[in-house]
Amino acid sequence: MGYRHDEGLDYIKQYPKLRKWINTCICCGSTGYNPELPEALTKNWGQGEFTTAAARNIRKYFNLLRVNELGICETCQKLNPIL
Ligand SMILES: [Zn+2]
């Protein structure tokens, strides 16, 4: 880590398309990246697909956060087994 949480959120604000790779737990509000985030994200500039730094940056700014189909992270699921 070594990065403040806010930096990751600022980064996502700059690139709203990346938001789909960010999970936010509806219970505790913690954020992290989706485990399905590909190794590298590509962008089509009109001359073909180019790999962007986005996936690497997301991994730099966020920890992995797995949420269930209700949007609840594993920590909260353990704390609230009824969910
Ligand atoms: Zn949670």
PDB file of the backbone (N, CA, C, O) and the ligand in Angstrom, with CONECT records:
HET     ZN  A 101       1
ATOM      1  N   MET A   1       0.854  -1.206   0.000  1.00  0.00           N
ATOM      2  CA  MET A   1       0.000   0.000   0.000  1.00  0.00           C
ATOM      3  C   MET A   1       0.889   1.255   0.000  1.00  0.00           C
ATOM      4  O   MET A   1       1.708   1.431  -0.902  1.00  0.00           O
ATOM      5  N   GLY A   2       0.733   2.109   0.989  1.00  0.00           N
ATOM      6  CA  GLY A   2       1.499   3.336   0.991  1.00  0.00           C
ATOM      7  C   GLY A   2       0.756   4.468   0.292  1.00  0.00           C
ATOM      8  O   GLY A   2       1.238   5.600   0.241  1.00  0.00           O
ATOM      9  N   TYR A   3      -0.401   4.161  -0.237  1.00  0.00           N
ATOM     10  CA  TYR A   3      -1.195   5.190  -0.881  1.00  0.00           C
ATOM     11  C   TYR A   3      -2.421   5.488  -0.047  1.00  0.00           C
ATOM     12  O   TYR A   3      -3.018   4.593   0.552  1.00  0.00           O
ATOM     13  N   ARG A   4      -2.787   6.754  -0.017  1.00  0.00           N
ATOM     14  CA  ARG A   4      -3.993   7.096   0.697  1.00  0.00           C
ATOM     15  C   ARG A   4      -5.184   6.624  -0.117  1.00  0.00           C
ATOM     16  O   ARG A   4      -5.165   6.642  -1.348  1.00  0.00           O
ATOM     17  N   HIS A   5      -6.198   6.212   0.577  1.00  0.00           N
ATOM     18  CA  HIS A   5      -7.408   5.719  -0.051  1.00  0.00           C
ATOM     19  C   HIS A   5      -7.983   6.749  -1.030  1.00  0.00           C
ATOM     20  O   HIS A   5      -8.467   6.393  -2.104  1.00  0.00           O
ATOM     21  N   ASP A   6      -7.924   8.031  -0.643  1.00  0.00           N
ATOM     22  CA  ASP A   6      -8.505   9.099  -1.459  1.00  0.00           C
ATOM     23  C   ASP A   6      -7.894   9.161  -2.852  1.00  0.00           C
ATOM     24  O   ASP A   6      -8.576   9.504  -3.817  1.00  0.00           O
ATOM     25  N   GLU A   7      -6.626   8.833  -2.957  1.00  0.00           N
ATOM     26  CA  GLU A   7      -5.970   8.912  -4.261  1.00  0.00           C
ATOM     27  C   GLU A   7      -6.618   7.965  -5.254  1.00  0.00           C
ATOM     28  O   GLU A   7      -6.776   8.290  -6.431  1.00  0.00           O
ATOM     29  N   GLY A   8      -6.986   6.805  -4.773  1.00  0.00           N
ATOM     30  CA  GLY A   8      -7.667   5.853  -5.638  1.00  0.00           C
ATOM     31  C   GLY A   8      -9.006   6.393  -6.098  1.00  0.00           C
ATOM     32  O   GLY A   8      -9.367   6.261  -7.267  1.00  0.00           O
ATOM     33  N   LEU A   9      -9.745   7.003  -5.174  1.00  0.00           N
ATOM     34  CA  LEU A   9     -11.062   7.537  -5.519  1.00  0.00           C
ATOM     35  C   LEU A   9     -10.924   8.704  -6.489  1.00  0.00           C
ATOM     36  O   LEU A   9     -11.748   8.860  -7.391  1.00  0.00           O
ATOM     37  N   ASP A  10      -9.886   9.526  -6.312  1.00  0.00           N
ATOM     38  CA  ASP A  10      -9.639  10.621  -7.248  1.00  0.00           C
ATOM     39  C   ASP A  10      -9.326  10.078  -8.629  1.00  0.00           C
ATOM     40  O   ASP A  10      -9.766  10.614  -9.646  1.00  0.00           O
ATOM     41  N   TYR A  11      -8.559   9.006  -8.640  1.00  0.00           N
ATOM     42  CA  TYR A  11      -8.185   8.390  -9.906  1.00  0.00           C
ATOM     43  C   TYR A  11      -9.439   7.912 -10.651  1.00  0.00           C
ATOM     44  O   TYR A  11      -9.587   8.135 -11.852  1.00  0.00           O
ATOM     45  N   ILE A  12     -10.330   7.254  -9.916  1.00  0.00           N
ATOM     46  CA  ILE A  12     -11.555   6.744 -10.528  1.00  0.00           C
ATOM     47  C   ILE A  12     -12.440   7.892 -11.017  1.00  0.00           C
ATOM     48  O   ILE A  12     -13.130   7.769 -12.029  1.00  0.00           O
ATOM     49  N   LYS A  13     -12.410   9.006 -10.288  1.00  0.00           N
ATOM     50  CA  LYS A  13     -13.200  10.172 -10.718  1.00  0.00           C
ATOM     51  C   LYS A  13     -12.718  10.688 -12.070  1.00  0.00           C
ATOM     52  O   LYS A  13     -13.510  11.153 -12.889  1.00  0.00           O
ATOM     53  N   GLN A  14     -11.414  10.599 -12.290  1.00  0.00           N
ATOM     54  CA  GLN A  14     -10.855  11.046 -13.567  1.00  0.00           C
ATOM     55  C   GLN A  14     -11.228  10.114 -14.709  1.00  0.00           C
ATOM     56  O   GLN A  14     -11.338  10.535 -15.860  1.00  0.00           O
ATOM     57  N   TYR A  15     -11.419   8.855 -14.377  1.00  0.00           N
ATOM     58  CA  TYR A  15     -11.713   7.851 -15.401  1.00  0.00           C
ATOM     59  C   TYR A  15     -12.971   7.077 -15.006  1.00  0.00           C
ATOM     60  O   TYR A  15     -12.896   5.933 -14.559  1.00  0.00           O
ATOM     61  N   PRO A  16     -14.131   7.725 -15.180  1.00  0.00           N
ATOM     62  CA  PRO A  16     -15.393   7.116 -14.697  1.00  0.00           C
ATOM     63  C   PRO A  16     -15.671   5.740 -15.301  1.00  0.00           C
ATOM     64  O   PRO A  16     -16.388   4.932 -14.711  1.00  0.00           O
ATOM     65  N   LYS A  17     -15.106   5.477 -16.473  1.00  0.00           N
ATOM     66  CA  LYS A  17     -15.343   4.171 -17.093  1.00  0.00           C
ATOM     67  C   LYS A  17     -14.749   3.034 -16.267  1.00  0.00           C
ATOM     68  O   LYS A  17     -15.173   1.884 -16.383  1.00  0.00           O
ATOM     69  N   LEU A  18     -13.769   3.364 -15.435  1.00  0.00           N
ATOM     70  CA  LEU A  18     -13.124   2.331 -14.622  1.00  0.00           C
ATOM     71  C   LEU A  18     -13.951   1.968 -13.399  1.00  0.00           C
ATOM     72  O   LEU A  18     -13.673   0.986 -12.711  1.00  0.00           O
ATOM     73  N   ARG A  19     -14.975   2.780 -13.139  1.00  0.00           N
ATOM     74  CA  ARG A  19     -15.782   2.567 -11.939  1.00  0.00           C
ATOM     75  C   ARG A  19     -16.398   1.167 -11.900  1.00  0.00           C
ATOM     76  O   ARG A  19     -16.622   0.609 -10.825  1.00  0.00           O
ATOM     77  N   LYS A  20     -16.668   0.609 -13.071  1.00  0.00           N
ATOM     78  CA  LYS A  20     -17.301  -0.714 -13.098  1.00  0.00           C
ATOM     79  C   LYS A  20     -16.399  -1.794 -12.500  1.00  0.00           C
ATOM     80  O   LYS A  20     -16.869  -2.871 -12.133  1.00  0.00           O
ATOM     81  N   TRP A  21     -15.108  -1.499 -12.405  1.00  0.00           N
ATOM     82  CA  TRP A  21     -14.190  -2.484 -11.827  1.00  0.00           C
ATOM     83  C   TRP A  21     -14.012  -2.304 -10.332  1.00  0.00           C
ATOM     84  O   TRP A  21     -13.288  -3.059  -9.683  1.00  0.00           O
ATOM     85  N   ILE A  22     -14.691  -1.281  -9.786  1.00  0.00           N
ATOM     86  CA  ILE A  22     -14.552  -1.002  -8.363  1.00  0.00           C
ATOM     87  C   ILE A  22     -15.795  -1.476  -7.615  1.00  0.00           C
ATOM     88  O   ILE A  22     -16.917  -1.106  -7.960  1.00  0.00           O
ATOM     89  N   ASN A  23     -15.588  -2.282  -6.609  1.00  0.00           N
ATOM     90  CA  ASN A  23     -16.684  -2.740  -5.762  1.00  0.00           C
ATOM     91  C   ASN A  23     -16.749  -1.883  -4.512  1.00  0.00           C
ATOM     92  O   ASN A  23     -15.723  -1.537  -3.927  1.00  0.00           O
ATOM     93  N   THR A  24     -17.965  -1.544  -4.110  1.00  0.00           N
ATOM     94  CA  THR A  24     -18.161  -0.858  -2.836  1.00  0.00           C
ATOM     95  C   THR A  24     -19.154  -1.673  -2.025  1.00  0.00           C
ATOM     96  O   THR A  24     -20.257  -1.964  -2.486  1.00  0.00           O
ATOM     97  N   CYS A  25     -18.755  -2.039  -0.816  1.00  0.00           N
ATOM     98  CA  CYS A  25     -19.638  -2.820   0.042  1.00  0.00           C
ATOM     99  C   CYS A  25     -20.785  -1.923   0.520  1.00  0.00           C
ATOM    100  O   CYS A  25     -20.548  -0.826   1.026  1.00  0.00           O
ATOM    101  N   ILE A  26     -22.029  -2.392   0.358  1.00  0.00           N
ATOM    102  CA  ILE A  26     -23.174  -1.566   0.763  1.00  0.00           C
ATOM    103  C   ILE A  26     -23.311  -1.535   2.280  1.00  0.00           C
ATOM    104  O   ILE A  26     -24.044  -0.715   2.833  1.00  0.00           O
ATOM    105  N   CYS A  27     -22.592  -2.442   2.945  1.00  0.00           N
ATOM    106  CA  CYS A  27     -22.716  -2.562   4.394  1.00  0.00           C
ATOM    107  C   CYS A  27     -21.709  -1.663   5.115  1.00  0.00           C
ATOM    108  O   CYS A  27     -22.101  -0.848   5.949  1.00  0.00           O
ATOM    109  N   CYS A  28     -20.424  -1.802   4.804  1.00  0.00           N
ATOM    110  CA  CYS A  28     -19.398  -1.038   5.523  1.00  0.00           C
ATOM    111  C   CYS A  28     -18.807   0.077   4.664  1.00  0.00           C
ATOM    112  O   CYS A  28     -18.058   0.915   5.167  1.00  0.00           O
ATOM    113  N   GLY A  29     -19.138   0.093   3.369  1.00  0.00           N
ATOM    114  CA  GLY A  29     -18.667   1.170   2.508  1.00  0.00           C
ATOM    115  C   GLY A  29     -17.231   1.040   2.043  1.00  0.00           C
ATOM    116  O   GLY A  29     -16.709   1.954   1.404  1.00  0.00           O
ATOM    117  N   SER A  30     -16.576  -0.073   2.348  1.00  0.00           N
ATOM    118  CA  SER A  30     -15.197  -0.204   1.884  1.00  0.00           C
ATOM    119  C   SER A  30     -15.171  -0.452   0.379  1.00  0.00           C
ATOM    120  O   SER A  30     -16.079  -1.067  -0.182  1.00  0.00           O
ATOM    121  N   THR A  31     -14.117   0.036  -0.258  1.00  0.00           N
ATOM    122  CA  THR A  31     -13.997  -0.097  -1.702  1.00  0.00           C
ATOM    123  C   THR A  31     -12.764  -0.904  -2.062  1.00  0.00           C
ATOM    124  O   THR A  31     -11.785  -0.935  -1.317  1.00  0.00           O
ATOM    125  N   GLY A  32     -12.825  -1.543  -3.189  1.00  0.00           N
ATOM    126  CA  GLY A  32     -11.694  -2.319  -3.679  1.00  0.00           C
ATOM    127  C   GLY A  32     -11.991  -2.723  -5.107  1.00  0.00           C
ATOM    128  O   GLY A  32     -13.078  -2.472  -5.627  1.00  0.00           O
ATOM    129  N   TYR A  33     -11.014  -3.350  -5.733  1.00  0.00           N
ATOM    130  CA  TYR A  33     -11.264  -3.709  -7.130  1.00  0.00           C
ATOM    131  C   TYR A  33     -11.893  -5.088  -7.261  1.00  0.00           C
ATOM    132  O   TYR A  33     -11.696  -5.980  -6.436  1.00  0.00           O
ATOM    133  N   ASN A  34     -12.650  -5.216  -8.325  1.00  0.00           N
ATOM    134  CA  ASN A  34     -13.350  -6.461  -8.632  1.00  0.00           C
ATOM    135  C   ASN A  34     -12.339  -7.557  -8.967  1.00  0.00           C
ATOM    136  O   ASN A  34     -11.417  -7.325  -9.748  1.00  0.00           O
ATOM    137  N   PRO A  35     -12.500  -8.752  -8.384  1.00  0.00           N
ATOM    138  CA  PRO A  35     -11.558  -9.843  -8.679  1.00  0.00           C
ATOM    139  C   PRO A  35     -11.527 -10.210 -10.163  1.00  0.00           C
ATOM    140  O   PRO A  35     -10.584 -10.856 -10.622  1.00  0.00           O
ATOM    141  N   GLU A  36     -12.550  -9.803 -10.913  1.00  0.00           N
ATOM    142  CA  GLU A  36     -12.588 -10.126 -12.341  1.00  0.00           C
ATOM    143  C   GLU A  36     -11.831  -9.111 -13.199  1.00  0.00           C
ATOM    144  O   GLU A  36     -11.801  -9.224 -14.425  1.00  0.00           O
ATOM    145  N   LEU A  37     -11.225  -8.126 -12.551  1.00  0.00           N
ATOM    146  CA  LEU A  37     -10.427  -7.144 -13.293  1.00  0.00           C
ATOM    147  C   LEU A  37      -9.353  -7.868 -14.100  1.00  0.00           C
ATOM    148  O   LEU A  37      -8.549  -8.607 -13.531  1.00  0.00           O
ATOM    149  N   PRO A  38      -9.330  -7.664 -15.432  1.00  0.00           N
ATOM    150  CA  PRO A  38      -8.330  -8.366 -16.244  1.00  0.00           C
ATOM    151  C   PRO A  38      -6.915  -7.908 -15.919  1.00  0.00           C
ATOM    152  O   PRO A  38      -6.706  -6.862 -15.304  1.00  0.00           O
ATOM    153  N   GLU A  39      -5.959  -8.709 -16.341  1.00  0.00           N
ATOM    154  CA  GLU A  39      -4.539  -8.406 -16.113  1.00  0.00           C
ATOM    155  C   GLU A  39      -4.196  -7.049 -16.725  1.00  0.00           C
ATOM    156  O   GLU A  39      -3.434  -6.271 -16.152  1.00  0.00           O
ATOM    157  N   ALA A  40      -4.764  -6.783 -17.885  1.00  0.00           N
ATOM    158  CA  ALA A  40      -4.525  -5.500 -18.552  1.00  0.00           C
ATOM    159  C   ALA A  40      -5.806  -5.045 -19.230  1.00  0.00           C
ATOM    160  O   ALA A  40      -6.533  -5.856 -19.804  1.00  0.00           O
ATOM    161  N   LEU A  41      -6.079  -3.771 -19.167  1.00  0.00           N
ATOM    162  CA  LEU A  41      -7.231  -3.202 -19.849  1.00  0.00           C
ATOM    163  C   LEU A  41      -6.751  -2.554 -21.148  1.00  0.00           C
ATOM    164  O   LEU A  41      -5.672  -1.963 -21.195  1.00  0.00           O
ATOM    165  N   THR A  42      -7.553  -2.669 -22.187  1.00  0.00           N
ATOM    166  CA  THR A  42      -7.165  -2.087 -23.462  1.00  0.00           C
ATOM    167  C   THR A  42      -8.135  -0.983 -23.849  1.00  0.00           C
ATOM    168  O   THR A  42      -9.272  -0.936 -23.380  1.00  0.00           O
ATOM    169  N   LYS A  43      -7.670  -0.120 -24.694  1.00  0.00           N
ATOM    170  CA  LYS A  43      -8.478   0.985 -25.179  1.00  0.00           C
ATOM    171  C   LYS A  43      -8.291   1.048 -26.681  1.00  0.00           C
ATOM    172  O   LYS A  43      -7.182   0.889 -27.191  1.00  0.00           O
ATOM    173  N   ASN A  44      -9.386   1.282 -27.380  1.00  0.00           N
ATOM    174  CA  ASN A  44      -9.301   1.365 -28.836  1.00  0.00           C
ATOM    175  C   ASN A  44      -9.221   2.827 -29.266  1.00  0.00           C
ATOM    176  O   ASN A  44     -10.179   3.583 -29.105  1.00  0.00           O
ATOM    177  N   TRP A  45      -8.091   3.213 -29.805  1.00  0.00           N
ATOM    178  CA  TRP A  45      -7.881   4.607 -30.212  1.00  0.00           C
ATOM    179  C   TRP A  45      -8.258   4.817 -31.666  1.00  0.00           C
ATOM    180  O   TRP A  45      -8.067   5.912 -32.193  1.00  0.00           O
ATOM    181  N   GLY A  46      -8.787   3.803 -32.326  1.00  0.00           N
ATOM    182  CA  GLY A  46      -9.132   3.928 -33.735  1.00  0.00           C
ATOM    183  C   GLY A  46      -8.075   3.309 -34.629  1.00  0.00           C
ATOM    184  O   GLY A  46      -8.295   3.102 -35.823  1.00  0.00           O
ATOM    185  N   GLN A  47      -6.928   3.017 -34.039  1.00  0.00           N
ATOM    186  CA  GLN A  47      -5.861   2.391 -34.819  1.00  0.00           C
ATOM    187  C   GLN A  47      -5.515   1.034 -34.238  1.00  0.00           C
ATOM    188  O   GLN A  47      -4.429   0.500 -34.464  1.00  0.00           O
ATOM    189  N   GLY A  48      -6.436   0.499 -33.501  1.00  0.00           N
ATOM    190  CA  GLY A  48      -6.188  -0.807 -32.892  1.00  0.00           C
ATOM    191  C   GLY A  48      -6.255  -0.718 -31.389  1.00  0.00           C
ATOM    192  O   GLY A  48      -6.443   0.358 -30.822  1.00  0.00           O
ATOM    193  N   GLU A  49      -6.099  -1.860 -30.748  1.00  0.00           N
ATOM    194  CA  GLU A  49      -6.190  -1.938 -29.298  1.00  0.00           C
ATOM    195  C   GLU A  49      -4.843  -1.636 -28.653  1.00  0.00           C
ATOM    196  O   GLU A  49      -3.810  -2.174 -29.052  1.00  0.00           O
ATOM    197  N   PHE A  50      -4.876  -0.771 -27.658  1.00  0.00           N
ATOM    198  CA  PHE A  50      -3.663  -0.475 -26.920  1.00  0.00           C
ATOM    199  C   PHE A  50      -3.880  -0.803 -25.450  1.00  0.00           C
ATOM    200  O   PHE A  50      -4.950  -0.553 -24.895  1.00  0.00           O
ATOM    201  N   THR A  51      -2.873  -1.353 -24.843  1.00  0.00           N
ATOM    202  CA  THR A  51      -2.951  -1.623 -23.416  1.00  0.00           C
ATOM    203  C   THR A  51      -2.767  -0.324 -22.647  1.00  0.00           C
ATOM    204  O   THR A  51      -1.854   0.450 -22.933  1.00  0.00           O
ATOM    205  N   THR A  52      -3.631  -0.089 -21.679  1.00  0.00           N
ATOM    206  CA  THR A  52      -3.498   1.111 -20.855  1.00  0.00           C
ATOM    207  C   THR A  52      -2.956   0.729 -19.477  1.00  0.00           C
ATOM    208  O   THR A  52      -2.898  -0.446 -19.115  1.00  0.00           O
ATOM    209  N   ALA A  53      -2.570   1.730 -18.741  1.00  0.00           N
ATOM    210  CA  ALA A  53      -2.035   1.503 -17.398  1.00  0.00           C
ATOM    211  C   ALA A  53      -3.150   1.341 -16.379  1.00  0.00           C
ATOM    212  O   ALA A  53      -2.887   1.181 -15.187  1.00  0.00           O
ATOM    213  N   ALA A  54      -4.405   1.382 -16.846  1.00  0.00           N
ATOM    214  CA  ALA A  54      -5.534   1.434 -15.910  1.00  0.00           C
ATOM    215  C   ALA A  54      -5.572   0.266 -14.932  1.00  0.00           C
ATOM    216  O   ALA A  54      -5.730   0.467 -13.728  1.00  0.00           O
ATOM    217  N   ALA A  55      -5.427  -0.958 -15.447  1.00  0.00           N
ATOM    218  CA  ALA A  55      -5.530  -2.119 -14.564  1.00  0.00           C
ATOM    219  C   ALA A  55      -4.414  -2.094 -13.517  1.00  0.00           C
ATOM    220  O   ALA A  55      -4.625  -2.437 -12.353  1.00  0.00           O
ATOM    221  N   ARG A  56      -3.224  -1.681 -13.957  1.00  0.00           N
ATOM    222  CA  ARG A  56      -2.091  -1.621 -13.039  1.00  0.00           C
ATOM    223  C   ARG A  56      -2.344  -0.545 -11.965  1.00  0.00           C
ATOM    224  O   ARG A  56      -2.068  -0.756 -10.784  1.00  0.00           O
ATOM    225  N   ASN A  57      -2.867   0.598 -12.395  1.00  0.00           N
ATOM    226  CA  ASN A  57      -3.139   1.677 -11.451  1.00  0.00           C
ATOM    227  C   ASN A  57      -4.222   1.294 -10.449  1.00  0.00           C
ATOM    228  O   ASN A  57      -4.114   1.604  -9.262  1.00  0.00           O
ATOM    229  N   ILE A  58      -5.256   0.626 -10.924  1.00  0.00           N
ATOM    230  CA  ILE A  58      -6.325   0.205 -10.017  1.00  0.00           C
ATOM    231  C   ILE A  58      -5.751  -0.712  -8.939  1.00  0.00           C
ATOM    232  O   ILE A  58      -6.095  -0.592  -7.764  1.00  0.00           O
ATOM    233  N   ARG A  59      -4.872  -1.628  -9.351  1.00  0.00           N
ATOM    234  CA  ARG A  59      -4.266  -2.546  -8.372  1.00  0.00           C
ATOM    235  C   ARG A  59      -3.344  -1.813  -7.408  1.00  0.00           C
ATOM    236  O   ARG A  59      -3.139  -2.242  -6.272  1.00  0.00           O
ATOM    237  N   LYS A  60      -2.793  -0.699  -7.883  1.00  0.00           N
ATOM    238  CA  LYS A  60      -1.897   0.086  -7.046  1.00  0.00           C
ATOM    239  C   LYS A  60      -2.689   0.840  -5.975  1.00  0.00           C
ATOM    240  O   LYS A  60      -2.262   0.946  -4.825  1.00  0.00           O
ATOM    241  N   TYR A  61      -3.843   1.357  -6.377  1.00  0.00           N
ATOM    242  CA  TYR A  61      -4.611   2.216  -5.477  1.00  0.00           C
ATOM    243  C   TYR A  61      -5.581   1.446  -4.582  1.00  0.00           C
ATOM    244  O   TYR A  61      -5.927   1.909  -3.495  1.00  0.00           O
ATOM    245  N   PHE A  62      -6.022   0.265  -5.043  1.00  0.00           N
ATOM    246  CA  PHE A  62      -7.053  -0.454  -4.302  1.00  0.00           C
ATOM    247  C   PHE A  62      -6.595  -1.853  -3.935  1.00  0.00           C
ATOM    248  O   PHE A  62      -5.734  -2.439  -4.590  1.00  0.00           O
ATOM    249  N   ASN A  63      -7.188  -2.372  -2.878  1.00  0.00           N
ATOM    250  CA  ASN A  63      -7.037  -3.788  -2.564  1.00  0.00           C
ATOM    251  C   ASN A  63      -8.176  -4.536  -3.228  1.00  0.00           C
ATOM    252  O   ASN A  63      -9.200  -3.953  -3.584  1.00  0.00           O
ATOM    253  N   LEU A  64      -7.984  -5.823  -3.387  1.00  0.00           N
ATOM    254  CA  LEU A  64      -9.044  -6.640  -3.944  1.00  0.00           C
ATOM    255  C   LEU A  64     -10.227  -6.674  -2.975  1.00  0.00           C
ATOM    256  O   LEU A  64     -10.039  -6.863  -1.773  1.00  0.00           O
ATOM    257  N   LEU A  65     -11.417  -6.495  -3.481  1.00  0.00           N
ATOM    258  CA  LEU A  65     -12.608  -6.582  -2.642  1.00  0.00           C
ATOM    259  C   LEU A  65     -13.653  -7.437  -3.354  1.00  0.00           C
ATOM    260  O   LEU A  65     -14.176  -7.074  -4.408  1.00  0.00           O
ATOM    261  N   ARG A  66     -13.934  -8.570  -2.747  1.00  0.00           N
ATOM    262  CA  ARG A  66     -14.933  -9.478  -3.293  1.00  0.00           C
ATOM    263  C   ARG A  66     -16.265  -9.154  -2.622  1.00  0.00           C
ATOM    264  O   ARG A  66     -16.337  -9.093  -1.394  1.00  0.00           O
ATOM    265  N   VAL A  67     -17.315  -8.948  -3.405  1.00  0.00           N
ATOM    266  CA  VAL A  67     -18.639  -8.743  -2.819  1.00  0.00           C
ATOM    267  C   VAL A  67     -19.575  -9.808  -3.380  1.00  0.00           C
ATOM    268  O   VAL A  67     -19.382 -10.297  -4.493  1.00  0.00           O
ATOM    269  N   ASN A  68     -20.582 -10.157  -2.601  1.00  0.00           N
ATOM    270  CA  ASN A  68     -21.541 -11.139  -3.089  1.00  0.00           C
ATOM    271  C   ASN A  68     -22.580 -10.455  -3.971  1.00  0.00           C
ATOM    272  O   ASN A  68     -22.470  -9.262  -4.256  1.00  0.00           O
ATOM    273  N   GLU A  69     -23.594 -11.215  -4.405  1.00  0.00           N
ATOM    274  CA  GLU A  69     -24.565 -10.664  -5.350  1.00  0.00           C
ATOM    275  C   GLU A  69     -25.390  -9.524  -4.760  1.00  0.00           C
ATOM    276  O   GLU A  69     -26.036  -8.772  -5.490  1.00  0.00           O
ATOM    277  N   LEU A  70     -25.362  -9.401  -3.424  1.00  0.00           N
ATOM    278  CA  LEU A  70     -26.074  -8.301  -2.769  1.00  0.00           C
ATOM    279  C   LEU A  70     -25.177  -7.075  -2.598  1.00  0.00           C
ATOM    280  O   LEU A  70     -25.636  -6.024  -2.151  1.00  0.00           O
ATOM    281  N   GLY A  71     -23.903  -7.210  -2.954  1.00  0.00           N
ATOM    282  CA  GLY A  71     -22.980  -6.084  -2.806  1.00  0.00           C
ATOM    283  C   GLY A  71     -22.376  -6.001  -1.413  1.00  0.00           C
ATOM    284  O   GLY A  71     -21.991  -4.925  -0.955  1.00  0.00           O
ATOM    285  N   ILE A  72     -22.296  -7.143  -0.745  1.00  0.00           N
ATOM    286  CA  ILE A  72     -21.764  -7.165   0.620  1.00  0.00           C
ATOM    287  C   ILE A  72     -20.417  -7.882   0.627  1.00  0.00           C
ATOM    288  O   ILE A  72     -20.287  -8.975   0.076  1.00  0.00           O
ATOM    289  N   CYS A  73     -19.416  -7.261   1.252  1.00  0.00           N
ATOM    290  CA  CYS A  73     -18.067  -7.820   1.239  1.00  0.00           C
ATOM    291  C   CYS A  73     -17.963  -9.044   2.161  1.00  0.00           C
ATOM    292  O   CYS A  73     -18.847  -9.311   2.975  1.00  0.00           O
ATOM    293  N   GLU A  74     -16.859  -9.774   2.003  1.00  0.00           N
ATOM    294  CA  GLU A  74     -16.693 -11.018   2.769  1.00  0.00           C
ATOM    295  C   GLU A  74     -16.599 -10.762   4.268  1.00  0.00           C
ATOM    296  O   GLU A  74     -17.074 -11.565   5.071  1.00  0.00           O
ATOM    297  N   THR A  75     -15.989  -9.645   4.641  1.00  0.00           N
ATOM    298  CA  THR A  75     -15.868  -9.317   6.070  1.00  0.00           C
ATOM    299  C   THR A  75     -17.249  -9.145   6.688  1.00  0.00           C
ATOM    300  O   THR A  75     -17.533  -9.695   7.752  1.00  0.00           O
ATOM    301  N   CYS A  76     -18.100  -8.385   6.022  1.00  0.00           N
ATOM    302  CA  CYS A  76     -19.441  -8.160   6.547  1.00  0.00           C
ATOM    303  C   CYS A  76     -20.268  -9.441   6.533  1.00  0.00           C
ATOM    304  O   CYS A  76     -21.098  -9.660   7.415  1.00  0.00           O
ATOM    305  N   GLN A  77     -20.041 -10.278   5.538  1.00  0.00           N
ATOM    306  CA  GLN A  77     -20.758 -11.559   5.494  1.00  0.00           C
ATOM    307  C   GLN A  77     -20.419 -12.410   6.703  1.00  0.00           C
ATOM    308  O   GLN A  77     -21.272 -13.113   7.244  1.00  0.00           O
ATOM    309  N   LYS A  78     -19.139 -12.335   7.125  1.00  0.00           N
ATOM    310  CA  LYS A  78     -18.717 -13.112   8.291  1.00  0.00           C
ATOM    311  C   LYS A  78     -19.311 -12.529   9.568  1.00  0.00           C
ATOM    312  O   LYS A  78     -19.697 -13.262  10.478  1.00  0.00           O
ATOM    313  N   LEU A  79     -19.380 -11.192   9.623  1.00  0.00           N
ATOM    314  CA  LEU A  79     -19.916 -10.526  10.808  1.00  0.00           C
ATOM    315  C   LEU A  79     -21.433 -10.697  10.901  1.00  0.00           C
ATOM    316  O   LEU A  79     -22.002 -10.702  11.993  1.00  0.00           O
ATOM    317  N   ASN A  80     -22.068 -10.833   9.760  1.00  0.00           N
ATOM    318  CA  ASN A  80     -23.526 -10.955   9.734  1.00  0.00           C
ATOM    319  C   ASN A  80     -23.911 -12.229   8.970  1.00  0.00           C
ATOM    320  O   ASN A  80     -24.352 -12.162   7.823  1.00  0.00           O
ATOM    321  N   PRO A  81     -23.743 -13.372   9.608  1.00  0.00           N
ATOM    322  CA  PRO A  81     -23.956 -14.646   8.902  1.00  0.00           C
ATOM    323  C   PRO A  81     -25.359 -14.763   8.316  1.00  0.00           C
ATOM    324  O   PRO A  81     -25.588 -15.557   7.403  1.00  0.00           O
ATOM    325  N   ILE A  82     -26.284 -13.989   8.829  1.00  0.00           N
ATOM    326  CA  ILE A  82     -27.664 -14.093   8.367  1.00  0.00           C
ATOM    327  C   ILE A  82     -27.817 -13.552   6.951  1.00  0.00           C
ATOM    328  O   ILE A  82     -28.763 -13.895   6.242  1.00  0.00           O
ATOM    329  N   LEU A  83     -26.857 -12.685   6.541  1.00  0.00           N
ATOM    330  CA  LEU A  83     -26.898 -12.141   5.187  1.00  0.00           C
ATOM    331  C   LEU A  83     -26.413 -13.211   4.206  1.00  0.00           C
ATOM    332  O   LEU A  83     -26.365 -12.967   3.000  1.00  0.00           O
TER     333      LEU A  83
HETATM  334 ZN    ZN A 101     -18.394  -4.716   4.128  1.00  0.00          ZN2+
END
